[in-house]
């Protein structure tokens, strides 16, 4: 099937044949998914999963595999043109502790397990991609850099992807970030974001009678009420997500500490900055009124940036998705794509399949749509490799 494509239309005409080959590798892909999914990989503890990924790269015949100082796992398929390289990246970490049971359940139409959608499937795709390209007889003109990214989520704050991009010596033409879900996802810009923790500590010498409070929970409740009172615009789209609250140890013990984790997202960096200022004002006011120690720890920030909808990479990706009867769900990203955008590497994020119960113990992905997602990924790779996604000078 290997040939030199003259247009994206020629690639689209081969989509049924590409999907057929992807389906033929079902057992290989699912085996990789199960084995990767059963290796715990909370942020900062991804080493075992990354090592397994590199083992798979070696078994696929990749001679250039390595891990860097930040724990990223890399496998390189050399291309004919050393001036062009495509980075395909999936984050290796998950939100689940190593103390969780990571047993994966395989059923006829679906697979379930913690982190199976976010992002064991993304890693399994990387592990299987060299085999798929070989069976398709595809020899890319560009080099293919496959990376399992470490330290991406939460307090990892994209440390792994940033480290690679800051130290990489290979000329990168474009990038694709692979997420397990959702099929039809298309991200080509990063959203403005502020992620942080608000901590409240009531001093031991706290004057309960004078202050009129009964512990850190009520102080944090005041903070939350103030945050809910922040005016959010409808346009640009903006949200504040209160992710978790931790406080207290029992029925009859007054809690002296509480922590709130939150995230602000907006299509406007200016709105995020404005809300950041309001949060600081809230903390200062609650501190002065209650006498407790309330502090803000910013875990991560993102600026609004990215490609326009008219960029060739976006246009060709949408054309391929349309040919596969996929309706693009266009959404800004705050994940690995942000690091690529910050390094001036044109990139998109693609989802591979349908899923449900995301970030729950029973996280699930559907098997059959995976092969449409793989076909999409390979077609976009071919379009980038053919130069059809290059921006005109």
Order of alpha helices (4+ residues) and beta strands (2+ residues): alpha-alpha-alpha-alpha-beta-beta-beta-beta-beta-alpha-beta-alpha-beta-beta-beta-beta-alpha-alpha-beta-beta-alpha-beta-beta-alpha-beta-alpha-beta-beta-beta-alpha
